[in-house]
Amino acid sequence: MKKIAFISTAIVLVILGRLWLGVYHHDEFAETHLFIKHRPTWKWTFYSPIGMSDKKVEDLSIEQKKEQLLFEEFISSKGMSK
């Protein structure tokens, strides 16, 4: 019984960690940081396709636009990656 409870607790903690924690690649420096998300999402890794270039969101592909918007929501708007 204790083994089942331990395994169940471990599984729940892993799922919660995946939903509420993430890593982002700094858009200027070659660094990776762990952070707490402001809302749960299954996405784990965040990066900026634009980075420090002069590109605009309109210049990106659909997938890159999604990545950039998520980066702005979860990282830039929270004052990280500055």
Secondary structure, DSSP 8 states (H G I E B T S, - for coil): -HHHHHHHHHHHHHHHHHHHEEEEE-SSSS-EEEEE-SS--S--EE--SSTTSS--GGGS-HHHHHHHHHHHHHTGGGT---
